[in-house]
Amino acid sequence: MIIGSKIYFFEQLTSTNSEAVRVMKENHIPEGSVISAGYQSAGRGQKGNSWESSEGKNLLISIILYPSIINPGEQFLISMAISLGICEFLRNYIPECKIKWPNDIYVFNDKIAGVLIENSVMGDKIEYSVAGIGLNINQEKFLSNAPNPISLKMVTGLDYDLTKCLYQLLSGLDRWYKQLLSGNFQKIRSDYISSLYRVGDWHDYSDDEGVFRGCIDSVEADGKLKLLRENGCHSLYGFKEIAFIQ
């Protein structure tokens, strides 16, 4: 087992990603080591957003990885593998689980998990990656202005053992990370695309030119989202360049 080989638990941290980077720079930390917190006072999400989580209710972890096999130009494969590992865990309990590009995890139209991948690139190699995950398990009330949070308990009505869930999650993540290290990039890409939220369906989106109707077609190697427009043309979008309209 790579992911989950060592687990460092803290009752409270400002951010598991920040702590992962700190301990990695001060010590030799084995690949797959996990920083886990019961509570984050300043949890971070994509696009500079904060991550809300009640104390002791959810899984808040960061994983230290050294994916030197991955070319920096294809570093989005790391995000794909992590997203698929989270979905593997969730599908043990709920069948309807999708990845909202780039790496939010959705149940129907609500967000159950978020991922923040931070890569350090040195020359033509990835020096290290820190994969931060916030996964809502037992929380029932969300007080922030996040538009659509949901938890596993809200979906199923059941309480879950966080320790058991953590080990199940790490097992799924480990399997997908080993697919990455073995070079099975095509399977990762194809499974990621087939798991995308709204893939193959027509919906409204907006970019800097306004609202338009589009259909998610695929994702490029560099992580850009490829959409088909109603006029038959394709458009590519990087992070923060497109908004999903409900």
TIRO-690770 format. One record per atom (N, C-alpha, C): atom name; x, y, z; residue number from 1; residue in three letters. Coordinates in steps of 0.001 Angstrom, whole numbers, plus 500000, padded with zeros to 6 digits. Layout:
residues N
   atom       c1       c2       c3     n   res
     CA        X        Y        Z   NUM   ALA
...
END
This chain:
residues 246
   atom       c1       c2       c3     n   res
      N   500851   498803   500000     1   MET
     CA   500000   500000   500000     1   MET
      C   500882   501241   500000     1   MET
      N   500600   502167   499077     2   ILE
     CA   501344   503421   499021     2   ILE
      C   500576   504496   499776     2   ILE
      N   499376   504810   499298     3   ILE
     CA   498562   505828   499968     3   ILE
      C   497967   505244   501245     3   ILE
      N   498318   505866   502355     4   GLY
     CA   497875   505365   503646     4   GLY
      C   498942   504572   504369     4   GLY
      N   500168   504550   503825     5   SER
     CA   501251   503820   504484     5   SER
      C   501549   504410   505855     5   SER
      N   501406   505712   505981     6   LYS
     CA   501509   506387   507276     6   LYS
      C   500392   507425   507370     6   LYS
      N   499784   507531   508541     7   ILE
     CA   498714   508503   508764     7   ILE
      C   499062   509329   509994     7   ILE
      N   499072   510640   509818     8   TYR
     CA   499334   511565   510921     8   TYR
      C   498038   512318   511216     8   TYR
      N   497480   512076   512404     9   PHE
     CA   496196   512698   512740     9   PHE
      C   496405   513875   513685     9   PHE
      N   495694   514970   513416    10   PHE
     CA   495702   516162   514258    10   PHE
      C   494260   516524   514599    10   PHE
      N   494030   516907   515839    11   GLU
     CA   492681   517335   516218    11   GLU
      C   492268   518580   515429    11   GLU
      N   493218   519513   515248    12   GLN
     CA   492915   520751   514537    12   GLN
      C   494153   521252   513804    12   GLN
      N   493926   521738   512587    13   LEU
     CA   494968   522378   511785    13   LEU
      C   494355   523585   511096    13   LEU
      N   495200   524500   510682    14   THR
     CA   494676   525559   509818    14   THR
      C   494305   524976   508465    14   THR
      N   495178   524130   507904    15   SER
     CA   494945   523508   506601    15   SER
      C   495787   522246   506505    15   SER
      N   495200   521139   506106    16   THR
     CA   495975   519900   505967    16   THR
      C   497005   520024   504841    16   THR
      N   496669   520737   503766    17   ASN
     CA   497650   520923   502688    17   ASN
      C   498862   521714   503176    17   ASN
      N   498609   522780   503916    18   SER
     CA   499714   523587   504430    18   SER
      C   500584   522783   505391    18   SER
      N   499952   521975   506233    19   GLU
     CA   500705   521140   507160    19   GLU
      C   501516   520085   506413    19   GLU
      N   500948   519515   505360    20   ALA
     CA   501666   518509   504565    20   ALA
      C   502938   519097   503970    20   ALA
      N   502831   520291   503407    21   VAL
     CA   504009   520944   502826    21   VAL
      C   505033   521253   503909    21   VAL
      N   504572   521687   505067    22   ARG
     CA   505487   522039   506152    22   ARG
      C   506284   520829   506625    22   ARG
      N   505595   519735   506942    23   VAL
     CA   506295   518560   507468    23   VAL
      C   507182   517920   506402    23   VAL
      N   506776   518013   505141    24   MET
     CA   507572   517434   504068    24   MET
      C   508895   518180   503907    24   MET
      N   508867   519486   504105    25   LYS
     CA   510074   520280   503964    25   LYS
      C   511011   520137   505163    25   LYS
      N   510454   519742   506308    26   GLU
     CA   511268   519600   507514    26   GLU
      C   511794   518188   507722    26   GLU
      N   511127   517201   507148    27   ASN
     CA   511490   515801   507370    27   ASN
      C   511363   515016   506069    27   ASN
      N   511958   513812   506067    28   HIS
     CA   511714   512902   504948    28   HIS
      C   510405   512168   505219    28   HIS
      N   509407   512466   504435    29   ILE
     CA   508081   511861   504610    29   ILE
      C   507860   510847   503504    29   ILE
      N   507546   509593   503834    30   PRO
     CA   507347   508576   502797    30   PRO
      C   506186   508925   501865    30   PRO
      N   506296   508491   500629    31   GLU
     CA   505210   508719   499676    31   GLU
      C   503939   508029   500166    31   GLU
      N   502831   508707   499977    32   GLY
     CA   501547   508159   500393    32   GLY
      C   501167   508516   501814    32   GLY
      N   502048   509231   502521    33   SER
     CA   501715   509652   503881    33   SER
      C   500505   510583   503861    33   SER
      N   499675   510459   504889    34   VAL
     CA   498411   511192   504952    34   VAL
      C   498400   512090   506180    34   VAL
      N   498082   513349   505961    35   ILE
     CA   497812   514287   507054    35   ILE
      C   496296   514379   507190    35   ILE
      N   495792   514053   508370    36   SER
     CA   494349   514043   508615    36   SER
      C   494019   514956   509781    36   SER
      N   492920   515682   509670    37   ALA
     CA   492527   516610   510737    37   ALA
      C   491055   516434   511076    37   ALA
      N   490759   516595   512364    38   GLY
     CA   489358   516584   512784    38   GLY
      C   488664   517887   512448    38   GLY
      N   489475   518960   512372    39   TYR
     CA   488911   520273   512075    39   TYR
      C   489980   521137   511417    39   TYR
      N   489562   521936   510431    40   GLN
     CA   490440   522906   509792    40   GLN
      C   489906   524306   510064    40   GLN
      N   490759   525179   510557    41   SER
     CA   490315   526547   510807    41   SER
      C   490395   527415   509563    41   SER
      N   491169   526965   508582    42   ALA
     CA   491303   527740   507343    42   ALA
      C   491482   526799   506171    42   ALA
      N   490544   525850   506051    43   GLY
     CA   490607   524903   504947    43   GLY
      C   490463   525595   503602    43   GLY
      N   491214   525095   502621    44   ARG
     CA   491236   525747   501312    44   ARG
      C   490638   524841   500255    44   ARG
      N   489945   525471   499291    45   GLY
     CA   489412   524747   498151    45   GLY
      C   489929   525347   496864    45   GLY
      N   489350   524891   495743    46   GLN
     CA   489737   525424   494449    46   GLN
      C   489367   526903   494333    46   GLN
      N   490089   527613   493474    47   LYS
     CA   489803   529012   493127    47   LYS
      C   489885   529935   494335    47   LYS
      N   490672   529536   495357    48   GLY
     CA   490826   530380   496524    48   GLY
      C   489660   530334   497488    48   GLY
      N   488704   529419   497276    49   ASN
     CA   487557   529307   498164    49   ASN
      C   487959   528646   499483    49   ASN
      N   487159   528888   500521    50   SER
     CA   487356   528179   501784    50   SER
      C   486546   526886   501747    50   SER
      N   486861   525991   502709    51   TRP
     CA   486132   524722   502789    51   TRP
      C   485523   524608   504170    51   TRP
      N   484198   524557   504221    52   GLU
     CA   483491   524478   505501    52   GLU
      C   483361   523037   505950    52   GLU
      N   483661   522795   507208    53   SER
     CA   483473   521460   507775    53   SER
      C   483313   521567   509280    53   SER
      N   482243   520992   509806    54   SER
     CA   482051   520948   511254    54   SER
      C   483043   519982   511887    54   SER
      N   483447   520286   513109    55   GLU
     CA   484467   519490   513788    55   GLU
      C   484021   518044   513973    55   GLU
      N   484882   517111   513561    56   GLY
     CA   484646   515691   513775    56   GLY
      C   483546   515078   512942    56   GLY
      N   483115   515758   511897    57   LYS
     CA   481997   515264   511095    57   LYS
      C   482412   514699   509732    57   LYS
      N   483556   515135   509222    58   ASN
     CA   483910   514808   507842    58   ASN
      C   485348   514327   507730    58   ASN
      N   485745   513941   506537    59   LEU
     CA   487121   513554   506275    59   LEU
      C   487864   514743   505670    59   LEU
      N   488942   515136   506313    60   LEU
     CA   489780   516241   505865    60   LEU
      C   491213   515726   505819    60   LEU
      N   491714   515470   504630    61   ILE
     CA   493031   514841   504518    61   ILE
      C   493846   515479   503404    61   ILE
      N   495159   515330   503527    62   SER
     CA   496074   515671   502445    62   SER
      C   497069   514530   502302    62   SER
      N   497368   514191   501059    63   ILE
     CA   498236   513053   500756    63   ILE
      C   499502   513559   500078    63   ILE
      N   500650   513105   500555    64   ILE
     CA   501940   513495   499986    64   ILE
      C   502350   512460   498937    64   ILE
      N   502592   512918   497729    65   LEU
     CA   502918   512036   496606    65   LEU
      C   504179   512530   495893    65   LEU
      N   504905   511582   495287    66   TYR
     CA   506089   511910   494493    66   TYR
      C   505946   511274   493110    66   TYR
      N   505043   511802   492284    67   PRO
     CA   504721   511167   490992    67   PRO
      C   505693   511572   489875    67   PRO
      N   506959   511206   490038    68   SER
     CA   507980   511637   489079    68   SER
      C   507763   511053   487687    68   SER
      N   506961   510000   487578    69   ILE
     CA   506671   509398   486277    69   ILE
      C   505847   510325   485395    69   ILE
      N   505145   511287   485998    70   ILE
     CA   504228   512146   485261    70   ILE
      C   504951   513371   484706    70   ILE
      N   504802   513578   483405    71   ASN
     CA   505313   514791   482783    71   ASN
      C   504523   515983   483299    71   ASN
      N   505190   517096   483637    72   PRO
     CA   504444   518256   484136    72   PRO
      C   503315   518707   483212    72   PRO
      N   503471   518502   481908    73   GLY
     CA   502415   518885   480975    73   GLY
      C   501169   518028   481086    73   GLY
      N   501288   516871   481767    74   GLU
     CA   500137   515989   481955    74   GLU
      C   499811   515806   483443    74   GLU
      N   500123   516815   484247    75   GLN
     CA   499915   516693   485687    75   GLN
      C   498447   516571   486065    75   GLN
      N   497540   516909   485142    76   PHE
     CA   496118   516757   485451    76   PHE
      C   495735   515290   485649    76   PHE
      N   496569   514364   485177    77   LEU
     CA   496323   512943   485425    77   LEU
      C   496262   512644   486920    77   LEU
      N   497036   513379   487715    78   ILE
     CA   497013   513175   489166    78   ILE
      C   495629   513511   489707    78   ILE
      N   495092   514637   489251    79   SER
     CA   493760   515048   489671    79   SER
      C   492708   514034   489242    79   SER
      N   492851   513509   488031    80   MET
     CA   491916   512493   487539    80   MET
      C   491926   511264   488439    80   MET
      N   493134   510773   488766    81   ALA
     CA   493246   509561   489571    81   ALA
      C   492670   509766   490968    81   ALA
      N   492940   510908   491572    82   ILE
     CA   492409   511191   492911    82   ILE
      C   490881   511270   492874    82   ILE
      N   490341   511941   491875    83   SER
     CA   488881   512056   491749    83   SER
      C   488233   510685   491591    83   SER
      N   488849   509821   490800    84   LEU
     CA   488302   508476   490596    84   LEU
      C   488370   507646   491875    84   LEU
      N   489418   507856   492666    85   GLY
     CA   489514   507137   493933    85   GLY
      C   488411   507532   494904    85   GLY
      N   488070   508816   494930    86   ILE
     CA   486974   509270   495794    86   ILE
      C   485653   508673   495323    86   ILE
      N   485434   508682   494016    87   CYS
     CA   484200   508098   493487    87   CYS
      C   484104   506613   493799    87   CYS
      N   485229   505909   493743    88   GLU
     CA   485213   504482   494072    88   GLU
      C   484731   504268   495505    88   GLU
      N   485215   505088   496414    89   PHE
     CA   484749   504988   497801    89   PHE
      C   483257   505267   497906    89   PHE
      N   482803   506358   497321    90   LEU
     CA   481401   506757   497464    90   LEU
      C   480446   505749   496853    90   LEU
      N   480863   505101   495778    91   ARG
     CA   479972   504145   495116    91   ARG
      C   479753   502885   495926    91   ARG
      N   480477   502734   497026    92   ASN
     CA   480149   501658   497970    92   ASN
      C   478821   501923   498671    92   ASN
      N   478398   503195   498682    93   TYR
     CA   477219   503594   499440    93   TYR
      C   476125   504218   498574    93   TYR
      N   476532   504927   497537    94   ILE
     CA   475557   505607   496678    94   ILE
      C   475994   505449   495224    94   ILE
      N   475075   505049   494343    95   PRO
     CA   475463   504799   492947    95   PRO
      C   475677   506062   492124    95   PRO
      N   474941   507119   492434    96   GLU
     CA   474964   508320   491586    96   GLU
      C   476052   509273   492051    96   GLU
      N   477251   509073   491536    97   CYS
     CA   478399   509874   491932    97   CYS
      C   479141   510303   490668    97   CYS
      N   479366   511598   490516    98   LYS
     CA   479991   512128   489302    98   LYS
      C   481106   513112   489658    98   LYS
      N   481964   513379   488693    99   ILE
     CA   483044   514350   488860    99   ILE
      C   482680   515607   488084    99   ILE
      N   482493   516700   488786   100   LYS
     CA   482279   517971   488108   100   LYS
      C   483649   518581   487809   100   LYS
      N   483919   518734   486532   101   TRP
     CA   485229   519250   486125   101   TRP
      C   485552   520547   486855   101   TRP
      N   486799   520701   487365   102   PRO
     CA   487887   519750   487184   102   PRO
      C   487902   518597   488187   102   PRO
      N   487519   518840   489443   103   ASN
     CA   487629   517737   490403   103   ASN
      C   486725   517894   491625   103   ASN
      N   485580   518525   491480   104   ASP
     CA   484562   518460   492527   104   ASP
      C   483790   517159   492363   104   ASP
      N   483371   516578   493456   105   ILE
     CA   482616   515331   493397   105   ILE
      C   481159   515637   493734   105   ILE
      N   480287   515220   492826   106   TYR
     CA   478864   515534   492942   106   TYR
      C   478027   514279   493131   106   TYR
      N   476972   514433   493922   107   VAL
     CA   475890   513451   494002   107   VAL
      C   474658   514152   493469   107   VAL
      N   474155   513680   492356   108   PHE
     CA   473101   514378   491613   108   PHE
      C   473602   515789   491297   108   PHE
      N   472984   516831   491824   109   ASN
     CA   473434   518198   491521   109   ASN
      C   474057   518895   492722   109   ASN
      N   474510   518121   493698   110   ASP
     CA   475064   518685   494922   110   ASP
      C   476496   518210   495147   110   ASP
      N   477279   519063   495791   111   LYS
     CA   478714   518804   495988   111   LYS
      C   478963   518098   497311   111   LYS
      N   479592   516931   497219   112   ILE
     CA   479884   516140   498412   112   ILE
      C   481371   516153   498758   112   ILE
      N   482218   516498   497808   113   ALA
     CA   483657   516500   498060   113   ALA
      C   484358   517482   497142   113   ALA
      N   485476   517997   497625   114   GLY
     CA   486318   518874   496833   114   GLY
      C   487763   518420   496920   114   GLY
      N   488522   518727   495874   115   VAL
     CA   489923   518313   495795   115   VAL
      C   490770   519533   495476   115   VAL
      N   491903   519655   496148   116   LEU
     CA   492871   520700   495842   116   LEU
      C   494233   520041   495664   116   LEU
      N   494701   519995   494415   117   ILE
     CA   496006   519420   494097   117   ILE
      C   497019   520552   493973   117   ILE
      N   498104   520453   494721   118   GLU
     CA   499175   521434   494631   118   GLU
      C   500465   520714   494232   118   GLU
      N   500963   521033   493038   119   ASN
     CA   502150   520385   492495   119   ASN
      C   503347   521323   492547   119   ASN
      N   504492   520764   492878   120   SER
     CA   505746   521497   492802   120   SER
      C   506559   520936   491642   120   SER
      N   506821   521774   490645   121   VAL
     CA   507524   521344   489437   121   VAL
      C   508940   521909   489444   121   VAL
      N   509901   521022   489226   122   MET
     CA   511306   521417   489108   122   MET
      C   511811   520966   487742   122   MET
      N   512027   521927   486849   123   GLY
     CA   512480   521582   485507   123   GLY
      C   511436   520771   484769   123   GLY
      N   511809   519563   484339   124   ASP
     CA   510886   518715   483585   124   ASP
      C   510306   517604   484443   124   ASP
      N   510344   517769   485775   125   LYS
     CA   509810   516743   486670   125   LYS
      C   508921   517362   487746   125   LYS
      N   507970   516562   488207   126   ILE
     CA   507156   516960   489356   126   ILE
      C   507899   516542   490612   126   ILE
      N   508299   517526   491409   127   GLU
     CA   509051   517257   492633   127   GLU
      C   508176   516555   493664   127   GLU
      N   506970   517088   493867   128   TYR
     CA   506007   516456   494762   128   TYR
      C   504619   516992   494452   128   TYR
      N   503622   516263   494917   129   SER
     CA   502228   516702   494843   129   SER
      C   501605   516535   496221   129   SER
      N   500760   517485   496575   130   VAL
     CA   499948   517355   497775   130   VAL
      C   498490   517358   497320   130   VAL
      N   497804   516268   497598   131   ALA
     CA   496405   516113   497199   131   ALA
      C   495517   516299   498416   131   ALA
      N   494877   517452   498494   132   GLY
     CA   493971   517733   499603   132   GLY
      C   492546   517339   499256   132   GLY
      N   491882   516687   500200   133   ILE
     CA   490507   516207   499980   133   ILE
      C   489636   516606   501164   133   ILE
      N   488502   517204   500870   134   GLY
     CA   487467   517427   501863   134   GLY
      C   486248   516637   501439   134   GLY
      N   485846   515677   502247   135   LEU
     CA   484737   514775   501898   135   LEU
      C   483697   514817   503007   135   LEU
      N   482497   515276   502672   136   ASN
     CA   481422   515423   503661   136   ASN
      C   480807   514063   503982   136   ASN
      N   480895   513688   505252   137   ILE
     CA   480391   512380   505669   137   ILE
      C   479146   512510   506546   137   ILE
      N   479298   513083   507739   138   ASN
     CA   478193   513103   508709   138   ASN
      C   477587   514475   508952   138   ASN
      N   478094   515507   508328   139   GLN
     CA   477559   516854   508559   139   GLN
      C   476163   516991   507954   139   GLN
      N   475260   517640   508698   140   GLU
     CA   473880   517800   508221   140   GLU
      C   473496   519253   507972   140   GLU
      N   474205   520196   508591   141   LYS
     CA   473901   521611   508392   141   LYS
      C   475158   522335   507948   141   LYS
      N   475023   523136   506898   142   PHE
     CA   476134   523923   506367   142   PHE
      C   475760   525397   506468   142   PHE
      N   476654   526187   507056   143   LEU
     CA   476337   527574   507375   143   LEU
      C   476964   528576   506406   143   LEU
      N   477893   528144   505578   144   SER
     CA   478543   529071   504648   144   SER
      C   477609   529370   503488   144   SER
      N   478081   530223   502589   145   ASN
     CA   477264   530572   501422   145   ASN
      C   477517   529650   500237   145   ASN
      N   478160   528502   500496   146   ALA
     CA   478324   527513   499428   146   ALA
      C   476942   527121   498910   146   ALA
      N   476751   527062   497598   147   PRO
     CA   475400   526936   497052   147   PRO
      C   474746   525568   497211   147   PRO
      N   475546   524495   497250   148   ASN
     CA   474896   523177   497159   148   ASN
      C   475654   522064   497870   148   ASN
      N   476053   522255   499141   149   PRO
     CA   476761   521170   499828   149   PRO
      C   475820   520044   500237   149   PRO
      N   476381   518851   500271   150   ILE
     CA   475623   517679   500711   150   ILE
      C   476606   516722   501376   150   ILE
      N   476109   515812   502185   151   SER
     CA   476969   514826   502837   151   SER
      C   476409   513430   502609   151   SER
      N   477240   512445   502918   152   LEU
     CA   476805   511056   502779   152   LEU
      C   475603   510786   503680   152   LEU
      N   475617   511348   504886   153   LYS
     CA   474487   511140   505796   153   LYS
      C   473215   511788   505257   153   LYS
      N   473335   512956   504650   154   MET
     CA   472156   513624   504093   154   MET
      C   471544   512823   502951   154   MET
      N   472370   512085   502226   155   VAL
     CA   471869   511274   501109   155   VAL
      C   471215   509993   501607   155   VAL
      N   471852   509324   502570   156   THR
     CA   471389   507989   502973   156   THR
      C   470608   507971   504278   156   THR
      N   470732   509035   505097   157   GLY
     CA   470080   509052   506399   157   GLY
      C   470807   508249   507463   157   GLY
      N   472036   507795   507179   158   LEU
     CA   472778   506952   508099   158   LEU
      C   473998   507683   508649   158   LEU
      N   474425   507263   509861   159   ASP
     CA   475683   507745   510440   159   ASP
      C   476812   506818   510005   159   ASP
      N   478006   507382   509870   160   TYR
     CA   479141   506598   509403   160   TYR
      C   480321   506727   510355   160   TYR
      N   481070   505635   510469   161   ASP
     CA   482294   505607   511254   161   ASP
      C   483403   506252   510419   161   ASP
      N   483929   507383   510892   162   LEU
     CA   484905   508117   510099   162   LEU
      C   486199   507331   509890   162   LEU
      N   486613   506572   510881   163   THR
     CA   487851   505796   510724   163   THR
      C   487687   504737   509650   163   THR
      N   486574   504036   509663   164   LYS
     CA   486309   503037   508630   164   LYS
      C   486241   503699   507257   164   LYS
      N   485568   504832   507182   165   CYS
     CA   485468   505538   505903   165   CYS
      C   486838   505984   505411   165   CYS
      N   487688   506442   506327   166   LEU
     CA   489024   506884   505934   166   LEU
      C   489796   505744   505295   166   LEU
      N   489806   504583   505922   167   TYR
     CA   490573   503465   505362   167   TYR
      C   489985   502977   504045   167   TYR
      N   488672   503013   503909   168   GLN
     CA   488056   502644   502634   168   GLN
      C   488433   503641   501544   168   GLN
      N   488419   504926   501896   169   LEU
     CA   488794   505959   500938   169   LEU
      C   490241   505793   500507   169   LEU
      N   491133   505594   501455   170   LEU
     CA   492545   505445   501128   170   LEU
      C   492799   504221   500264   170   LEU
      N   492032   503170   500477   171   SER
     CA   492181   501967   499659   171   SER
      C   491839   502252   498195   171   SER
      N   490732   502976   497976   172   GLY
     CA   490353   503334   496609   172   GLY
      C   491357   504268   495967   172   GLY
      N   491820   505249   496721   173   LEU
     CA   492819   506180   496205   173   LEU
      C   494110   505450   495855   173   LEU
      N   494499   504504   496686   174   ASP
     CA   495721   503743   496449   174   ASP
      C   495634   502946   495149   174   ASP
      N   494497   502340   494893   175   ARG
     CA   494346   501556   493659   175   ARG
      C   494493   502444   492424   175   ARG
      N   493885   503620   492465   176   TRP
     CA   493965   504500   491301   176   TRP
      C   495338   505134   491164   176   TRP
      N   496000   505402   492267   177   TYR
     CA   497350   505950   492174   177   TYR
      C   498318   504920   491595   177   TYR
      N   498128   503666   491941   178   LYS
     CA   498969   502612   491369   178   LYS
      C   498713   502462   489869   178   LYS
      N   497474   502705   489431   179   GLN
     CA   497205   502730   487981   179   GLN
      C   498031   503837   487331   179   GLN
      N   498129   504968   488008   180   LEU
     CA   498916   506090   487491   180   LEU
      C   500390   505721   487403   180   LEU
      N   500930   505148   488472   181   LEU
     CA   502349   504796   488490   181   LEU
      C   502687   503700   487485   181   LEU
      N   501710   502854   487170   182   SER
     CA   501948   501780   486192   182   SER
      C   501841   502279   484755   182   SER
      N   501497   503558   484588   183   GLY
     CA   501416   504120   483240   183   GLY
      C   500116   503840   482519   183   GLY
      N   499087   503436   483256   184   ASN
     CA   497809   503116   482618   184   ASN
      C   496992   504393   482432   184   ASN
      N   497565   505325   481694   185   PHE
     CA   496964   506652   481556   185   PHE
      C   495648   506618   480775   185   PHE
      N   495567   505754   479774   186   GLN
     CA   494362   505713   478953   186   GLN
      C   493142   505294   479758   186   GLN
      N   493317   504323   480650   187   LYS
     CA   492176   503905   481487   187   LYS
      C   491762   505038   482416   187   LYS
      N   492745   505728   482994   188   ILE
     CA   492431   506839   483889   188   ILE
      C   491646   507905   483132   188   ILE
      N   492122   508261   481932   189   ARG
     CA   491432   509293   481150   189   ARG
      C   490018   508853   480769   189   ARG
      N   489893   507635   480281   190   SER
     CA   488570   507187   479805   190   SER
      C   487578   507059   480959   190   SER
      N   488026   506538   482106   191   ASP
     CA   487121   506400   483252   191   ASP
      C   486765   507765   483834   191   ASP
      N   487723   508676   483825   192   TYR
     CA   487448   510029   484296   192   TYR
      C   486400   510701   483418   192   TYR
      N   486578   510636   482115   193   ILE
     CA   485641   511289   481197   193   ILE
      C   484252   510665   481305   193   ILE
      N   484191   509342   481404   194   SER
     CA   482880   508687   481506   194   SER
      C   482201   508995   482835   194   SER
      N   482976   509427   483846   195   SER
     CA   482410   509761   485152   195   SER
      C   482070   511234   485293   195   SER
      N   482297   512035   484243   196   LEU
     CA   482086   513469   484354   196   LEU
      C   480610   513826   484513   196   LEU
      N   480366   514764   485367   197   TYR
     CA   479052   515376   485550   197   TYR
      C   478667   516093   484251   197   TYR
      N   477495   515764   483733   198   ARG
     CA   476909   516365   482533   198   ARG
      C   477543   515907   481217   198   ARG
      N   478464   514968   481247   199   VAL
     CA   479091   514554   479993   199   VAL
      C   478034   514016   479025   199   VAL
      N   478108   514474   477780   200   GLY
     CA   477208   513996   476741   200   GLY
      C   475829   514613   476748   200   GLY
      N   475540   515509   477698   201   ASP
     CA   474224   516147   477791   201   ASP
      C   474342   517642   477500   201   ASP
      N   473262   518218   476994   202   TRP
     CA   473249   519642   476672   202   TRP
      C   472782   520455   477868   202   TRP
      N   473569   521481   478204   203   HIS
     CA   473255   522350   479336   203   HIS
      C   473721   523767   479019   203   HIS
      N   473334   524694   479907   204   ASP
     CA   473773   526082   479758   204   ASP
      C   475074   526308   480525   204   ASP
      N   475965   527079   479891   205   TYR
     CA   477244   527468   480483   205   TYR
      C   477454   528948   480213   205   TYR
      N   478421   529524   480898   206   SER
     CA   478755   530914   480596   206   SER
      C   480272   531084   480575   206   SER
      N   480734   531934   479666   207   ASP
     CA   482136   532318   479619   207   ASP
      C   482207   533833   479508   207   ASP
      N   483360   534385   479146   208   ASP
     CA   483480   535845   479123   208   ASP
      C   482687   536494   477998   208   ASP
      N   482096   535662   477133   209   GLU
     CA   481257   536200   476060   209   GLU
      C   479768   536078   476351   209   GLU
      N   479412   535395   477447   210   GLY
     CA   478011   535271   477810   210   GLY
      C   477561   533831   477962   210   GLY
      N   476249   533642   478026   211   VAL
     CA   475648   532314   478221   211   VAL
      C   475507   531609   476878   211   VAL
      N   475783   530309   476879   212   PHE
     CA   475627   529518   475658   212   PHE
      C   475226   528098   476025   212   PHE
      N   474733   527382   475036   213   ARG
     CA   474333   525983   475195   213   ARG
      C   475493   525107   474741   213   ARG
      N   475859   524136   475569   214   GLY
     CA   476990   523295   475217   214   GLY
      C   476856   521884   475744   214   GLY
      N   477719   521011   475241   215   CYS
     CA   477727   519606   475632   215   CYS
      C   479176   519208   475915   215   CYS
      N   479446   518718   477122   216   ILE
     CA   480801   518294   477459   216   ILE
      C   481182   517095   476609   216   ILE
      N   482317   517230   475913   217   ASP
     CA   482780   516189   474999   217   ASP
      C   483915   515373   475608   217   ASP
      N   484952   516056   476128   218   SER
     CA   486105   515350   476675   218   SER
      C   486962   516326   477474   218   SER
      N   488101   515853   477926   219   VAL
     CA   489073   516669   478636   219   VAL
      C   490436   516425   478002   219   VAL
      N   491149   517488   477685   220   GLU
     CA   492457   517384   477064   220   GLU
      C   493505   516912   478082   220   GLU
      N   494672   516511   477576   221   ALA
     CA   495743   516018   478445   221   ALA
      C   496185   517055   479466   221   ALA
      N   496100   518324   479089   222   ASP
     CA   496508   519383   480018   222   ASP
      C   495398   519805   480972   222   ASP
      N   494254   519117   480905   223   GLY
     CA   493160   519384   481842   223   GLY
      C   492096   520311   481313   223   GLY
      N   492257   520841   480114   224   LYS
     CA   491250   521745   479580   224   LYS
      C   489976   520984   479207   224   LYS
      N   488843   521629   479482   225   LEU
     CA   487535   521045   479193   225   LEU
      C   487152   521331   477749   225   LEU
      N   486721   520293   477041   226   LYS
     CA   486338   520437   475635   226   LYS
      C   484823   520338   475520   226   LYS
      N   484193   521418   475041   227   LEU
     CA   482741   521472   474892   227   LEU
      C   482364   521601   473426   227   LEU
      N   481280   520922   473059   228   LEU
     CA   480670   521080   471746   228   LEU
      C   479563   522112   471852   228   LEU
      N   479581   523089   470950   229   ARG
     CA   478537   524109   470917   229   ARG
      C   477451   523724   469921   229   ARG
      N   476334   524417   470008   230   GLU
     CA   475199   524099   469135   230   GLU
      C   475504   524346   467666   230   GLU
      N   476490   525199   467376   231   ASN
     CA   476847   525453   465977   231   ASN
      C   477801   524406   465413   231   ASN
      N   478116   523372   466230   232   GLY
     CA   478985   522293   465776   232   GLY
      C   480459   522520   466046   232   GLY
      N   480822   523682   466581   233   CYS
     CA   482222   523983   466884   233   CYS
      C   482566   523572   468315   233   CYS
      N   483845   523275   468542   234   HIS
     CA   484320   522933   469878   234   HIS
      C   485048   524121   470498   234   HIS
      N   484947   524231   471808   235   SER
     CA   485673   525254   472562   235   SER
      C   486420   524580   473697   235   SER
      N   487628   525092   473990   236   LEU
     CA   488438   524586   475094   236   LEU
      C   488482   525613   476214   236   LEU
      N   488386   525132   477460   237   TYR
     CA   488374   526021   478611   237   TYR
      C   489347   525537   479673   237   TYR
      N   490138   526471   480201   238   GLY
     CA   490967   526194   481350   238   GLY
      C   490225   526504   482636   238   GLY
      N   490871   526275   483786   239   PHE
     CA   490256   526553   485083   239   PHE
      C   489822   528014   485157   239   PHE
      N   488652   528230   485714   240   LYS
     CA   488069   529546   485952   240   LYS
      C   487585   530241   484675   240   LYS
      N   487656   529584   483532   241   GLU
     CA   487266   530224   482276   241   GLU
      C   485831   529928   481884   241   GLU
      N   485155   529049   482621   242   ILE
     CA   483778   528685   482293   242   ILE
      C   483010   528428   483575   242   ILE
      N   481720   528754   483547   243   ALA
     CA   480853   528519   484703   243   ALA
      C   479704   527596   484299   243   ALA
      N   479388   526657   485169   244   PHE
     CA   478246   525772   484975   244   PHE
      C   476996   526491   485469   244   PHE
      N   475955   526524   484667   245   ILE
     CA   474691   527143   485061   245   ILE
      C   473710   526035   485398   245   ILE
      N   473139   526116   486589   246   GLN
     CA   472200   525072   487024   246   GLN
      C   470899   525143   486248   246   GLN
END
